[in-house]
Amino acid sequence: MDVKQVMRDYFVDLGEAAKDPARKVAWCTSVGPAEILRALGFEVYFPENHGALLGATRVCGDTIPVANAQGYSPEICSYLTSDIGAALKGVTPLTKAYGLAEVPRPDVLVYCTNQCKDVMHWFAWYARRWNVPLLGIHPPNHLPDVLPEQVADVAAQYRRMIGQLETIAGRKLDPQALRSALAHSKEATDLWAQVLDSARARPAPLNFFDGAIFMGPIVVLRGTPIATDYYRSLLAELQARIAAGHAAVPRERLRIYWEGMPVWGRLRHLSDLFAKQRAAVVASTYCNSWIFSDFDPDEPLESMARAYLKIFINRDDAYKEAYIERLVREFAIDGVVFHAARTCPNNSNSSYNLPQRLAAKGIRSVVVDGDLCDLRCFSDEQSTTLIEAFLETL
C-alpha cells in the first residue's frame, strides 16, 4: 500500500463528509480520544496534521505573520499560528494536494492537553469562529509515574465527554463499536512499533525522515482497519529490505537519535545532510510518540486514559532521561541530536540540563536550534555546520 494514496483517500473522504449533512465531522488533537469519536460515527480530522502539511509545503511562511498580526505571539506553537493564519487567509495546501477547497468544517472540536495547553487555545479560536461545541480533556501533566487515580480521573472525563458527544452525534455510544475501534488502534500501534523497531537492523531499512512520512496513518486513521492494513504491508516490505540488506542510508557508518520535533520545511535538506555523512537517524522521540501499548479493547476507557497519559511529552525529566538512555542502548546509537524548537517548548528537551546528564553517562549530543514550522527560527548554514562537526567527532 502506498502512503500517499492512503492519505489521499482519507482527505478526499473527509471532504465528502464535510459536504454531507448526514455525516458528522469531529476535530481532534493528535493524541486525543479519536477512538471514542470513531465509535460514535464521527469522521475525524486532525489539525496538527494540517499544521505539519503547512510546514512541509512552506505555506506557513505566509500564514504565520497573519496570525501574529491578530495577536497570536510568534513564541507560541507554530502549528497553531500556521493554521489560524491559513484560515484567516482562506488558503490550505489540501487544495493542491487533494482538491479540497477548505479544511472540513467541524460539528464538534475535541482536544486533550496531555501535549500542551496551546491546543486548547487553538481549538477555542475555531469554536468562536464557527460557533461549534468545544470539549476538552484536562489530564495531569509531567508525570513521573502514571497512577491508578490519575487513570480514573481521565476515564471519568471521557465518560462525561461521551454524554456530550452522544447529543451532538444523535446516537448512543455502542460499547462494541468502541471495543472494535480500540482493537484496530491496538493492532495498528503494535505494527507501527514493529515498523520502527526494524531500524535496529544494520543497516537500517528506514530512518527518521522516512518515519515522519510513514506515520501519517497512525495519526489520522487510528481506530480503522485501513491503518492496520497499511502497517502490515509496510512491515512486510521492511522485513524484505532487511533480508536483502537494503539500507535507508547506503554504507551506513553512524547511528543517530533525533530528539524533538521534525523541521517540516527542511526534511529533505536534513535527510540529505545525514545521508552525505553516512549517518542513519534510526530512532526518534517523535515517531515513537504514537506507540500506545496500553490499549486494551476489554478495558477501553481506562486503557485509553493510561496510554494517553503515558506519552513521552507528558512525562517528567527523569523518565525522559531513562527513556532516551534505553533507546540509545537498544538501537546502538552513536549520538543524539536535540532539536530545540523555538515554538514548541513542551517537545524540546534540551533546556533543562538533559544533554549534560546524558553526557555524564557517555552519551554524546548536539543541540540544533529551529522550529517545526517557522523557518525564521532555523538556519541551514548553522545547522549544517553543527551537525557535520558533531558527526565528525563521532
N, C-alpha and C positions, 0 to 999 in steps of 0.2 A: 504494500500500500504506500502511496506517495503522500507525504505530509502536506504538500501544497494542495493536493486535491481534497484531503480530509478537511483542511481549514477552509478551503473554498466552499465545500458543501455546507459546512457549519454556518458560515456567514450568509450564504445565499438563502439558506433555510430561515435564518434569523430575519433577514429582510422580508421574506414572505410572511413570517409570523407577525411582524410589526404591522403589516397591511391587512391582516385578517382579524376582524373583531371577535371571532370565536376563540382565538389563541391569545394567551396572556404571556407577557414578557416581564421577566424579573431581572434587574441588575444585581450583581453580587460581587463582593470583593473576592480576590483570588483564592484566599484560604478562608472563605466564609462557608455557610451551610448549604452548599449547592445541592446536596443530596435531598434535603427537605424540599427545596424548590422543584426539583425534577419529579419527586414523588407526588407533588401536588399538581403536576401537569404544566408548570411554567417552562417556557423557553428561556434559557439563562444566558445573559450577556455579561462579560467581564471587562469593565472599563480599563483596568490595568493592562490588559492585553492590547487595548486600543492605544494606551499610552506608550507601550513598547513599540507598536507599529508607527506611531508618530515619531518616536525617536529613531527607529531604524531607517525610515524614509527621509528623515531630517526635515520633515514638515514643521516640526516643533520650533525650529529657528524663527519661524514667522508667527507662531501661535503663542509661545510663552510670553513675549512682550505685551500681547493683548491682555492676557490675564493679569500681568504685573500692573498694567495701567488701570485695571479695575480694583486694585488694592490687594491683590494676592502677591505676597512677598516673593522675590527671587530666591529666598533662602528655603522656602518650603518645597515639598515634593514636586519635582518637575513632571511626573506623570499628571498630577493634578493641574498644574499650570498649562502644560501642553494641551490637555484635554479640554479644559474650560476655555482656553483661548481658541481652540478649534471650533468649539460650539458657538462662541461669540462671532467668529469669522464665517461660520457656516460652511466649513470645509472638513473633509475626512479622507484619509488615504484609502478607506474602504470603497470609495467611488472608483478609483482607478484599478484597485486590486480585484474587487468583486462586484462592481456595478451598483453598490448601494448608494442612494442619493444622500442619505444621512445615517447616523447611528440609530439603531432601533429604539423607538420611544418606549419607556418603561411603564408598566402598570404598578410596580412597586420597586423600591430601592432597598436593598438589604446589605448591611455592612457588618464587619466584625473588627474590633480594634485590637485583635491579637497581633497585628502587624505594627500599627501606629494609629494616632488619632487623626492624621491627615485624611484618611478615607472617610471619616465621619463628616468633616467639613466639605470634602469633595462631593459626596452624595447629597449633603444638605443643600448645596447650591442648585443641584438639579431638582430637588424636591420643591424648592421655592420657584424655580423657573417654570416647571410644568405642573405644579400643584398636585403631586402624586405622593402616596404614603411613603414615609421613611421609617424603617425598622432597623434597630441595631442590637448587636450582641456586645456586651462590655465585660470581657473576661479579666481576671487578674493578670498582671504583666510581669515580665522579667523574673521568671521563676527559677529557683534552684532545683526544686523537685515539683512534680505535679501531684497534689494531694487529693484524697477522695472528696473532701468537702469542696474543693475548687471544681472538680468534675461535676459534682452535684449542683453547684451554683450555675454553671454554664448549661447543663442539661435542663435545669428549671427555666432558664431564659429561653431555650429552644422551645419548650412546651408552651410558654406564653406566646412566643412568636408564631407558633403553628396555629393557634386560635385566631390570631390577626390575619395570617395568610389565608386561612380557610375562607374567611369573609371575602377577601379580595379575589380568590380563585373561584369562589362559588361552588366549592365542593369540600367534603371532609377528607382528611388525610387517610389513605388506605395503608394500614400497617405493613401489608405485604408489599406494596409499591415502595415503601421506604426501605424495607429489607432488601428488595431487589436492587434499588439504587446503590445501597451500601455494598452489596455483593459485587456489583460492577466496579465501583470505586476501589474496593479492596483488591480485586484481581488486577485492575489497571495499575494501581500504585505498586503492587508487588512486581509486576512485569517491568515497570519503569525502574524500580530498584535494580532488577537484574540487568536492564539495559546499561545503567550507569556502572554497575559492577563489572561489566565486560571490559572496562578500561583498566582493570587490574592486570590484564594480559600485557605481555611485552612482545611486540609493540602493541600499543593500544589501538583498537579498531575505531574509536571515536574520541573526540576531545570536547572540551567545554563549549567551544564555539559551535560544534555540531549540536550538542545537547541543548543550547539555548534556542535552537530552531525545533529540534525534535520534541521539546517539552510542550509545545502548543496544545496537543490534545489532552495531556494530563491536567492542564489548567482549565480549558474551556469545555471539555467533554467528559469530565468525571461524572460517574453515575450512569453512563451509557455503554452499551456493548461496542460502540464504534471505537472508543478508546482502547478497550481490551483487545479488539481485533487488530488495531494499528500496532500496539506494542508487542503483541505476539509475533506479528510479521517482522517488525523491526529487530526483535531479539534474534529471530532465526537468521536474519541477514547478517547481524553482527557475529553470531556464532560461526557462520560460514566464513566471514572475513578472518576471524581468529584462526580457524583451521587452515586457511590458505596463506596465513602470515601477512595479510594486507594491513598496512599501517595508516592511521589518520595523518601522522607526520612521518614521511619517509626518513629512514635512517635515524629513528628516534634515539637521542642520547641523554636528554634530561626530562624529568617528570615534575610537573608543576601543579600546585594547588591554587585555584583562583578564589579569593575570599571577597565576597561582596557582590554587588550588582554588576550586570554587564554594562558596558558603554555601548548602548544600542546603535548609535550612529557611526561607531568605528569598529564594529565586529570584524569586518574584512581586514582592515588595517592591522588590528591586533593579532588576528589569526595568522596573517602573512608574516608578521614580525616574529612570532614564536616559531613558526614553521621554518623560517630562514635560519634560525638558530638551532634547529632540530630539537626544539623543546615542545613536548606534548603536555598540554594542560589537561591532566587526566581526571581531576576531581575538583569539585566546587561546592561551596555552601549553597549557592543559588539553585542549581539544578536539583540538589538533594532536598530542597525545601518542599518538594511535592511527593515525598515518600511518607505515607501515613500508615505505618504498620499496625496501628492500634484499631483500625476499622474492624468492626465485628457486626455482621448482619443480625445476629441474635441479640445484640445489645446496642441498637442503632444510636440512640441519643447520647448515652453515656460514652460509647466508644468514639463518636464524633467529637464530643467535648474533650475527651482525653487526647485524641490525635491532634486537634486544632490548638490545644493548649501547649502541646509538646514541641511545636515548631521552633526551629533554631532562633529565629528573630525574637521569640517571646521568652527566651531563657537568660539566666544570669551569666556573668563573665566566666565564672568558674566552670560552668557547663560548657561554654563555647571553647574554652581553652582545652578541656579534656576531649571534646569532640574533634577539634582540628588535629590535636596530637594523635588521636586514634586513626583518623583518615590518612595522615602523613605516613603512619606506620603501615597501614593496610594496603595503600596504593604505592608504596615505595617512593614517596615524594622527596625530591631533592631540595625544593624551596617553595615558599609561599609568596604570592603576590597579593597584597591587600589593596583593594580599590576603595579609596576614601571618597565616596560620592557626596559632593557638596550638599545636595538637597535631600539626601536620604541618610540622616544620621543613625536611624534605627537599624539600618542594614549596612553600616560601616563600622568596623570593629577594630580600627587601628588607633582610636583616640584615647583609650584608657589603659595603655601600657601592655596590651596583649602581645604585640610583636616582640617586645622586650622580654616578657615572661616566657614566650616560646623560645627565644634565643638562648635563654638560660638552660633550656633543655636540649640545645643543639639543633634547633630548627631555625634555619635562616630565612629571612623575608625582606621584602622591599615594599614601600608604600607609594602608590601611584595616585595622584590627585585627579579627579574627574567628576563625572556625573552620569546618571543613567540616560538622561535626555539632553540636558543643557550643555551643548558643546562649547559654550563660552567658558566653561569650567575645566576644559580638557585641552591639553597641548600635545599634538603629535610629536613635536621635537623633544619636549621634556620627557614624555613617557617613553619614547624610543631610547633616549639616552639612559634613563634609569633602568629600563628592563634589560637592554643589551649589556650594561655594566654589571647588573645583578647576575645575569646568566653566565657572564664570563667568570665571575667569582665562584660559580658552582662547578 
